[in-house]
């Protein structure tokens, strides 16, 4: 019980943040000590509060750091890898044992004997990174280090000055002192020392997404109460507690424990998702085309279940087993009663819970699943607890009837609408071109139109009973749904639809767009001549007719040529906040003019799945970078230690340093314009 309470306190912590970047980066170097011998150096740079472990650990603990070398005819290993950094020894709370680890940095060396004048030493290392609360999965990093004996050693190139500029097409390269690699490859060391001011992303977007997830969980829990599998259980449960209680105080205690047990069960489910996937995996889900398509199919299945095609059922033996344990009575029996409720009601709550977990996972927040389940459980447990405390209030509840099935159907249609958003993400990331903005709108218009007609009793499903009369709440919901459907109709001709712009495909995917044409006066004045074709312009299209670049190096060259600062927009196809910024803030005349006239705009899509040309593919931190999206997400994480979108960087083209602190989404037009102006006058 104490651990459960601890988990709940952790969930309510407003300062919890997901891991934004890899806490450990590696640097590989070789230094010849004689014509026939050399020393390899492996340096790990470790972020604050994180650590990696020594090579020498007892069994049963974390994964020790280890090195594996590929056999080679040009060299031989002399001895074993030695640890040259200060080792911290102490009691590890995570593994409950005495362990040796490294903080801040770790140096390892390996002596080799050359059989020729030069060699290339390759292999891999494995390590585990942990902080005081969690551990990341063990990670393998490949290395390939060229070595030359002193007889042929060349003078190492001079280290560039602090403000020197990396060459074009080398936006991920660190400095020229790093060992050379094979063509089209970049080593893990060539990433983290770019001459830019180190910035740290604000936790505000993370906290906002958690609040959104929490509210979504509350709404889901409230909806679950009015499902056929749960609503009829309210009076039965209240009756049990009122009759079994020996006194008023014991009845209150049992009711509170029952509600708390429901919260513990569902929050534990959210924590389990968090532990199984971790922050990095959850963040990757938000931009993974495969998972977005899987989420789409999953939500369609949930919707079909709610519409009456079938029921999602857990094995009945599970519920029977929990019910038997609940019969034992006592405090533990109350907990098993709550567990029985969770299992019996799964056919109704399963799709809601699944949708919440999908939505939380797609936002990439570490605690998203647990926070969503906390909101869901609070809303679900509240009526059981309150009516158990005040049983007279149960008489005010409406009687069970066909309206309960209407709640399921309504949620099923809403789930179909949400599923289309995930399918749109995949369509944009892979450039299928199936889901243009107007296609998406047509489907939503039809779905919400059907919902309005259903609520009015004009459509019926197999499990629906005949609607004899129309209640006032049902009438209001029907009017709201039909009004929303009509609101979207002008969007077919390009109307911005600012209220839902965050959920729609980008405006530039619209085939027939009168709205953008109406802005042509503002945008067309930005340049007298037609825009030149830029790299990747056949894949991406700038919003509002702006002249945007889609490759960092090409945009940087243009910024140097014109003397204008560079506006880097780290964006994504699946980025809801990016679409909202482009639809509600960028169209402002002052903002649009500033971006178009005073900046060189480059939009870097971090979730695009288009493969890079073979010559542009690379390896960073032992991971292959093969797609456009992976290239720009790596650039954002390694240079600016951020991975949320949108992320706006105002860059000086000469020093390649941010002119002001980068920022994320800001829907206040005045504040965002002030941010843009600051980059011009710094």
C-alpha positions in Angstrom: 0.0 0.0 0.0 2.9 2.4 0.8 4.4 1.7 -2.6 1.1 2.4 -4.3 0.8 5.7 -2.5 4.3 6.6 -3.5 3.5 5.9 -7.2 0.5 8.3 -6.9 2.6 11.0 -5.4 5.2 10.6 -8.2 2.4 11.0 -10.8 1.2 14.3 -9.2 4.7 15.8 -9.3 4.5 18.8 -11.7 8.2 18.7 -12.4 8.5 15.3 -13.9 10.0 15.3 -17.4 10.7 12.7 -20.0 14.2 12.0 -21.1 14.9 14.4 -24.0 18.2 13.1 -25.3 20.7 10.3 -24.9 22.5 10.9 -21.6 25.7 9.2 -22.7 27.8 10.0 -25.8 31.0 8.4 -26.8 34.3 9.6 -28.3 36.8 7.2 -29.9 40.4 8.2 -30.6 43.7 6.5 -31.3 47.3 7.7 -30.4 50.4 6.0 -31.6 53.1 5.5 -28.9 55.7 3.9 -31.1 56.0 2.8 -34.7 54.4 -0.5 -33.7 52.2 0.3 -30.7 49.2 2.5 -30.1 46.6 3.3 -27.4 42.9 3.4 -28.1 40.8 5.8 -26.0 37.1 5.4 -25.3 35.6 8.5 -23.6 32.0 8.6 -22.3 30.5 11.9 -21.6 27.7 11.4 -19.1 24.9 13.9 -18.4 24.3 15.2 -15.0 22.5 12.8 -12.5 23.3 9.8 -14.8 26.0 7.2 -14.6 27.3 4.1 -16.3 28.8 1.1 -14.6 32.3 -0.4 -14.3 33.5 -3.4 -16.2 33.9 -5.3 -13.0 30.5 -6.0 -11.4 29.1 -9.0 -9.5 26.4 -11.1 -11.0 22.8 -10.1 -10.4 23.3 -6.4 -10.8 23.2 -4.0 -13.8 24.8 -4.6 -17.1 28.5 -3.9 -16.9 30.3 -1.8 -19.5 32.0 -4.2 -21.9 34.1 -4.1 -25.1 34.2 -6.5 -28.0 36.9 -6.2 -30.7 36.6 -7.7 -34.1 39.6 -9.9 -35.1 42.1 -8.2 -37.4 45.3 -9.1 -39.2 46.8 -5.7 -38.8 46.8 -5.5 -35.1 46.7 -7.5 -31.8 45.4 -6.6 -28.4 47.8 -6.1 -25.6 46.2 -6.8 -22.3 42.6 -5.9 -21.5 40.6 -2.6 -21.5 41.7 -0.5 -18.5 39.6 2.0 -16.6 41.3 5.4 -16.2 38.6 7.4 -14.6 37.7 7.8 -10.9 35.3 5.0 -9.9 32.5 5.8 -7.5 31.7 3.0 -5.2 28.5 2.8 -3.1 25.2 1.3 -2.5 22.9 1.4 -5.6 19.2 1.9 -4.6 17.9 0.6 -7.9 19.7 -2.8 -7.6 20.0 -3.0 -3.8 23.7 -3.8 -3.8 27.2 -2.3 -3.7 28.3 -1.3 -7.2 31.0 0.7 -8.9 30.0 3.3 -11.5 31.2 6.4 -13.3 29.7 9.9 -13.2 30.2 12.9 -15.5 32.7 11.1 -17.7 34.5 7.8 -18.1 37.8 6.9 -19.8 38.8 3.5 -21.0 42.0 2.6 -22.8 43.2 -0.4 -24.8 46.8 -1.0 -25.9 47.3 -2.6 -29.3 50.3 -3.9 -31.3 50.5 -3.1 -35.0 51.6 -5.7 -37.4 51.9 -3.2 -40.2 52.1 0.5 -40.5 48.4 1.1 -40.0 45.2 -0.6 -39.0 41.5 -0.1 -38.5 40.2 -1.4 -35.2 36.5 -2.1 -35.1 34.1 -3.6 -32.7 31.3 -2.6 -30.3 30.8 -1.7 -26.7 27.8 -2.2 -24.4 26.7 -0.2 -21.5 23.7 0.7 -19.3 22.9 4.2 -18.2 20.9 4.8 -15.0 20.0 7.7 -12.7 18.6 7.5 -9.2 15.1 6.5 -10.3 15.3 4.5 -13.5 17.6 2.7 -16.0 17.6 2.8 -19.7 17.8 -0.5 -21.7 21.4 -1.7 -22.3 22.8 -0.1 -25.5 25.4 -1.2 -28.0 27.6 1.3 -29.8 29.7 0.3 -32.8 33.2 1.8 -33.3 35.7 1.8 -36.2 39.0 3.6 -35.4 41.8 4.1 -37.9 45.3 3.8 -36.4 48.7 4.8 -37.8 52.1 4.1 -36.4 54.5 7.0 -35.6 56.6 6.3 -38.7 53.6 7.4 -40.9 51.9 9.7 -38.5 50.6 12.9 -40.0 50.3 16.2 -38.2 46.8 16.3 -36.8 44.7 19.1 -38.3 44.4 22.3 -36.4 41.3 22.4 -34.1 38.9 25.0 -35.5 38.2 28.2 -33.7 35.2 28.4 -31.5 33.0 30.2 -34.0 34.2 28.4 -37.1 31.6 27.0 -39.4 31.3 23.3 -40.4 31.4 22.7 -44.1 28.2 22.5 -46.1 26.6 19.0 -46.0 28.3 18.3 -42.7 25.7 19.7 -40.3 26.1 16.8 -38.0 30.0 16.9 -37.9 31.6 17.9 -34.7 35.2 19.0 -35.4 38.1 17.9 -37.6 40.1 16.4 -34.8 37.8 13.4 -34.7 39.1 10.3 -36.4 38.1 9.8 -40.0 35.4 7.4 -41.0 34.3 5.4 -44.0 32.5 7.4 -46.7 28.8 8.3 -45.8 29.4 7.5 -42.1 29.6 9.8 -39.1 31.0 8.6 -35.8 29.2 9.1 -32.5 31.8 11.7 -31.5 30.9 14.0 -34.4 27.8 15.3 -32.8 27.8 17.0 -29.5 30.4 19.8 -29.8 28.9 22.0 -32.5 29.7 25.7 -31.9 26.3 26.7 -30.6 25.1 27.9 -27.3 23.8 25.0 -25.2 20.1 25.4 -24.6 17.7 23.5 -22.4 14.1 22.9 -23.4 11.4 24.2 -21.1 9.4 21.6 -19.3 6.2 23.6 -20.0 5.2 21.6 -23.1 5.8 18.3 -21.3 3.6 19.5 -18.3 0.9 20.7 -20.6 0.8 17.4 -22.5 0.5 15.6 -19.1 -2.4 17.8 -18.1 -4.1 17.2 -21.4 -3.6 13.5 -20.9 -5.0 13.7 -17.4 -8.1 15.6 -18.5 -8.6 13.1 -21.3 -8.4 10.3 -18.7 -11.0 12.1 -16.5 -13.4 12.4 -19.5 -12.8 8.8 -20.4 -13.6 7.7 -16.8 -16.7 9.8 -16.8 -17.8 8.2 -20.1 -17.1 4.7 -18.7 -19.5 5.3 -15.8 -22.4 5.5 -18.2 -21.5 2.3 -20.0 -23.8 -0.8 -19.8 -21.1 -2.8 -18.1 -20.6 -0.4 -15.2 -23.7 1.8 -14.6 -25.9 -1.1 -13.4 -23.2 -2.0 -10.9 -23.4 1.3 -9.0 -26.5 0.5 -6.9 -25.4 -3.1 -6.4 -22.0 -2.0 -5.0 -23.5 0.7 -2.9 -26.0 -1.8 -1.5 -23.2 -4.2 -0.6 -21.2 -1.6 1.4 -24.2 -0.2 3.2 -25.4 -3.7 4.3 -22.0 -5.2 5.2 -20.7 -2.2 7.2 -20.7 -2.9 11.0 -20.8 0.9 11.7 -20.9 4.2 9.9 -17.1 4.6 10.2 -16.4 1.1 8.9 -18.7 1.8 5.9 -16.8 5.0 5.1 -13.5 3.2 5.5 -14.5 0.4 3.2 -15.9 2.8 0.5 -12.7 4.8 0.5 -10.5 1.7 0.3 -12.7 0.4 -2.6 -12.2 3.7 -4.5 -8.5 3.8 -3.7 -8.1 0.2 -4.9 -9.7 1.1 -8.3 -7.1 3.9 -8.6 -4.2 1.6 -7.7 -5.3 -1.0 -10.2 -5.5 1.4 -13.2 -2.5 3.5 -12.3 -0.5 0.3 -12.0 -1.5 -0.5 -15.5 -0.2 2.9 -16.7 3.0 2.5 -14.8 3.5 -1.0 -16.3 3.3 0.6 -19.8 5.9 3.2 -18.7 8.3 0.6 -17.3 8.0 -1.7 -20.3 8.5 1.0 -22.9 10.5 3.8 -21.2 10.7 7.4 -22.2 12.6 7.0 -25.4 10.4 4.2 -26.8 7.2 6.2 -26.0 8.6 9.2 -27.8 9.6 7.1 -30.8 6.0 5.8 -30.9 4.7 9.3 -31.6 6.8 9.4 -34.9 6.8 5.8 -35.9 4.8 5.1 -39.0 4.4 1.4 -38.1 3.0 2.2 -34.7 0.7 5.0 -35.9 -0.8 2.5 -38.4 -1.1 -0.1 -35.7 -2.9 2.5 -33.5 -5.2 3.3 -36.4 -6.2 -0.4 -36.7 -6.5 -0.8 -33.0 -8.9 2.2 -32.7 -11.0 0.8 -35.6 -11.3 -2.5 -33.7 -12.3 -0.6 -30.5 -14.9 1.4 -32.5 -16.3 -1.7 -34.1 -16.7 -3.2 -30.6 -18.6 -0.1 -29.4 -20.8 -0.1 -32.5 -21.9 -3.7 -31.6 -19.9 -5.8 -34.1 -18.5 -7.9 -31.2 -17.5 -7.6 -27.5 -14.0 -7.6 -26.2 -13.9 -10.1 -23.3 -11.3 -11.3 -20.9 -11.3 -14.9 -19.9 -14.2 -15.5 -17.4 -11.9 -17.6 -15.2 -10.0 -14.4 -14.3 -13.1 -12.7 -13.0 -14.3 -15.9 -11.2 -10.9 -16.3 -9.5 -10.9 -12.6 -8.2 -14.6 -13.0 -7.1 -13.6 -16.0 -5.0 -10.9 -14.0 -3.3 -13.3 -11.1 -2.8 -15.6 -13.5 -0.8 -12.9 -13.9 1.8 -13.8 -10.5 3.1 -11.6 -8.0 5.0 -9.5 -5.3 3.5 -7.9 -7.6 1.0 -11.3 -8.8 -0.1 -12.3 -5.2 -0.9 -9.3 -4.9 -3.1 -10.2 -8.0 -5.0 -13.8 -6.7 -5.4 -12.3 -3.7 -7.2 -10.2 -6.1 -9.3 -13.3 -8.0 -10.2 -15.0 -4.8 -11.3 -12.1 -4.0 -13.6 -12.2 -7.5 -15.2 -16.0 -7.7 -15.5 -16.3 -4.3 -17.1 -13.4 -4.8 -19.6 -15.8 -5.2 -22.5 -16.8 -1.5 -22.0 -13.7 0.0 -20.4 -11.2 -1.8 -22.6 -11.6 0.3 -25.7 -11.6 3.5 -23.6 -8.5 2.4 -21.7 -6.8 1.3 -25.0 -7.6 4.7 -26.6 -6.2 6.6 -23.6 -3.0 4.5 -23.6 -2.6 5.0 -27.4 -3.1 8.7 -27.1 -0.7 9.0 -24.2 2.0 6.9 -25.9 1.7 8.9 -29.1 2.5 12.1 -27.1 5.9 10.6 -26.0 5.6 11.7 -22.4 7.3 9.4 -19.9 4.5 9.5 -17.4 1.7 9.9 -19.9 0.2 6.4 -19.6 0.2 6.5 -15.8 -1.2 10.1 -15.7 -4.0 9.1 -18.1 -4.9 6.1 -16.0 -4.9 8.3 -12.9 -7.5 10.6 -14.4 -9.5 7.6 -15.7 -9.4 5.8 -12.3 -10.3 9.0 -10.3 -13.4 9.6 -12.4 -14.4 5.9 -12.3 -13.8 5.5 -8.6 -15.5 8.8 -7.5 -19.2 7.8 -8.0 -18.7 4.4 -6.3 -17.0 6.1 -3.3 -19.5 9.0 -3.0 -22.6 6.9 -3.4 -21.2 4.4 -0.8 -20.7 7.3 1.6 -24.1 8.9 0.8 -26.3 6.0 -0.3 -29.5 8.1 -0.5 -28.1 9.8 -3.6 -28.4 6.6 -5.6 -32.1 7.3 -6.0 -31.3 10.4 -8.1 -29.6 8.3 -10.8 -31.5 7.6 -14.0 -32.7 4.0 -14.6 -30.7 1.7 -16.9 -32.1 1.4 -20.4 -31.3 1.7 -24.1 -29.6 5.1 -23.5 -26.6 3.2 -22.2 -26.0 1.6 -25.5 -26.3 5.0 -27.2 -23.3 6.1 -25.1 -21.3 3.2 -26.5 -22.2 4.0 -30.1 -21.4 7.7 -29.6 -17.9 6.7 -28.3 -17.5 4.3 -31.2 -18.0 7.0 -33.7 -15.7 9.4 -31.9 -13.0 6.6 -31.9 -13.4 6.3 -35.6 -12.8 10.0 -36.0 -9.7 9.8 -33.8 -8.4 6.7 -35.7 -8.3 8.8 -38.9 -5.8 11.2 -37.3 -3.3 8.3 -36.8 -3.8 7.1 -40.4 -3.2 10.7 -41.6 0.1 10.7 -39.7 1.3 7.7 -41.6 0.1 9.0 -44.9 2.0 12.3 -44.4 5.2 10.6 -43.1 5.4 8.2 -46.1 4.0 10.6 -48.7 1.3 8.3 -49.9 -1.0 11.2 -50.8 -4.2 9.4 -49.8 -5.3 11.7 -47.1 -5.3 15.2 -48.4 -6.9 17.8 -46.1 -10.2 17.8 -47.9 -10.4 13.9 -47.9 -9.9 14.0 -44.1 -12.5 16.7 -43.7 -15.1 14.8 -45.8 -14.7 11.8 -43.6 -15.1 13.8 -40.4 -18.1 15.7 -41.8 -19.8 12.4 -42.6 -18.9 10.8 -39.2 -20.2 13.8 -37.1 -23.2 14.1 -39.4 -24.0 10.5 -38.8 -23.5 11.0 -35.1 -26.0 13.9 -35.1 -28.6 11.8 -37.0 -28.1 8.9 -34.7 -28.7 11.0 -31.6 -31.9 12.3 -33.3 -33.0 8.7 -33.7 -32.7 8.7 -37.6 -30.0 6.0 -37.6 -30.1 2.7 -35.5 -27.7 -0.1 -34.9 -28.6 -3.7 -34.2 -28.4 -3.4 -30.4 -30.3 -0.2 -30.2 -33.8 0.0 -28.8 -36.5 2.1 -30.4 -36.2 5.8 -29.5 -39.7 6.8 -28.3 -38.9 10.3 -27.2 -35.9 12.7 -27.4 -34.3 13.8 -24.1 -33.0 17.4 -23.8 -29.3 16.3 -23.3 -29.5 14.1 -26.3 -31.1 16.9 -28.4 -28.3 19.3 -27.4 -25.6 16.8 -28.3 -27.3 16.2 -31.7 -27.3 19.9 -32.4 -23.7 20.2 -31.3 -22.6 17.3 -33.6 -24.5 18.6 -36.6 -23.3 22.1 -36.1 -19.7 20.9 -35.9 -20.2 19.0 -39.1 -21.5 22.1 -40.8 -18.6 24.1 -39.4 -16.1 21.9 -41.2 -17.8 22.3 -44.6 -16.0 25.6 -45.6 -12.8 23.8 -44.9 -13.3 21.9 -48.2 -12.5 25.2 -49.9 -9.6 26.0 -47.7 -11.1 27.8 -44.7 -8.5 27.6 -41.9 -10.9 26.0 -39.3 -8.7 27.3 -36.5 -10.6 25.4 -33.8 -9.5 22.1 -35.1 -6.5 23.1 -37.2 -4.2 21.1 -34.9 -5.8 17.8 -35.9 -6.1 18.3 -39.6 -3.5 17.6 -42.3 -1.5 20.7 -43.2 -3.2 23.4 -45.2 -0.7 22.9 -48.0 -2.1 19.5 -48.8 -5.4 21.1 -49.8 -5.9 20.7 -53.6 -8.5 23.5 -53.8 -7.5 26.3 -51.4 -9.2 29.7 -51.7 -7.8 30.7 -48.3 -4.2 30.5 -49.3 -5.0 32.3 -52.5 -6.4 35.2 -50.5 -3.1 35.5 -48.7 -1.2 35.7 -52.0 -1.1 39.4 -51.7 0.9 39.3 -48.5 3.0 36.3 -49.4 3.5 37.2 -53.1 5.0 40.5 -52.0 7.8 38.7 -50.3 9.5 38.1 -53.6 8.9 39.6 -56.9 10.0 36.5 -58.8 8.8 32.9 -58.5 10.4 30.8 -55.8 13.3 28.6 -56.8 13.0 24.9 -56.4 14.8 23.7 -53.3 16.0 20.4 -52.2 13.2 18.1 -51.1 10.6 20.6 -52.4 8.9 17.7 -54.3 8.2 16.1 -50.9 7.4 19.1 -48.6 5.4 22.2 -49.1 5.7 25.3 -47.0 2.6 26.7 -45.3 0.9 29.9 -46.4 2.9 30.1 -49.6 6.2 30.9 -47.8 9.5 30.3 -49.5 10.9 27.6 -47.2 13.9 25.4 -47.4 13.8 21.8 -46.3 17.6 21.1 -46.0 19.7 22.7 -43.3 22.9 23.1 -45.3 21.1 24.6 -48.3 19.2 27.1 -46.1 22.4 28.0 -44.2 24.2 28.8 -47.5 21.3 31.0 -48.5 21.4 32.8 -45.1 25.1 33.5 -45.5 24.5 34.8 -49.0 21.7 37.2 -48.0 22.9 38.0 -44.5 19.6 37.1 -43.0 19.3 35.0 -39.8 18.1 31.5 -40.2 14.7 30.4 -38.7 14.9 26.7 -38.1 11.5 25.1 -37.6 11.8 21.6 -36.3 8.5 20.2 -37.2 6.7 16.9 -38.0 3.9 15.4 -39.9 2.3 14.0 -36.8 2.9 17.3 -34.8 -0.4 18.6 -33.6 1.0 21.8 -32.1 2.9 22.5 -35.4 -0.3 22.6 -37.4 -1.9 24.8 -34.8 0.9 27.3 -34.9 0.8 27.4 -38.7 -3.0 27.9 -38.8 -3.5 30.3 -35.9 -0.2 32.3 -35.4 1.7 32.3 -38.6 -1.2 33.8 -40.7 -1.1 37.0 -38.7 0.1 39.7 -41.2 3.0 40.9 -39.0 4.2 37.4 -38.2 3.9 36.3 -41.8 5.7 39.4 -43.1 8.6 38.9 -40.5 9.1 35.3 -41.4 9.0 35.9 -45.1 10.9 39.1 -45.4 13.5 39.0 -42.5 14.4 35.3 -42.2 15.5 32.4 -44.2 13.0 29.7 -43.2 14.0 26.1 -43.1 11.5 23.4 -42.0 13.1 20.2 -40.9 10.6 17.3 -40.6 11.8 14.9 -37.8 9.4 12.1 -38.6 9.7 11.8 -42.3 10.4 8.3 -43.6 11.9 9.1 -46.9 15.3 7.4 -47.3 18.4 9.6 -47.7 20.6 9.2 -50.7 23.3 6.6 -50.0 26.0 9.3 -49.8 24.1 11.1 -47.1 23.4 8.1 -44.8 25.5 8.0 -41.7 26.0 6.4 -38.3 25.5 8.4 -35.1 26.0 6.9 -31.6 26.2 3.5 -33.3 22.8 4.0 -34.8 22.2 4.2 -38.6 20.7 7.4 -39.9 18.9 6.4 -43.1 15.9 8.7 -43.3 15.3 12.4 -43.6 13.4 12.5 -40.4 16.1 10.6 -38.4 18.7 13.0 -39.7 16.9 16.1 -38.5 15.7 14.6 -35.2 19.3 13.7 -34.5 20.4 17.2 -35.3 17.8 18.6 -33.0 18.7 16.3 -30.1 22.4 16.6 -30.4 22.8 20.3 -31.1 19.9 21.7 -29.0 19.1 18.9 -26.5 15.4 18.9 -27.4 13.1 16.5 -29.2 9.7 18.1 -29.0 8.1 19.9 -31.9 7.6 22.6 -32.9 10.9 23.9 -31.9 12.0 27.3 -33.3 15.7 28.3 -33.4 16.8 31.7 -34.6 20.3 31.0 -35.8 23.1 33.4 -36.7 24.4 32.2 -40.1 28.0 33.2 -39.3 28.5 31.8 -35.9 25.7 29.1 -36.2 24.7 30.0 -32.6 21.2 30.8 -31.5 20.6 34.5 -31.4 18.0 34.1 -28.6 16.8 31.2 -26.5 14.9 28.7 -28.8 11.3 28.1 -27.9 8.5 25.7 -28.7 4.8 26.4 -29.5 3.5 29.8 -28.3 -0.1 30.6 -29.4 0.2 34.2 -28.2 0.7 36.2 -31.4 2.3 39.2 -29.7 4.8 37.1 -27.7 5.8 35.0 -30.8 6.3 38.2 -32.8 8.4 39.6 -30.0 10.5 36.4 -30.2 11.0 36.8 -33.9 11.9 40.5 -33.6 14.4 39.7 -30.9 16.3 37.5 -33.3 16.7 40.4 -35.7 18.0 43.0 -33.2 20.2 40.9 -30.9 
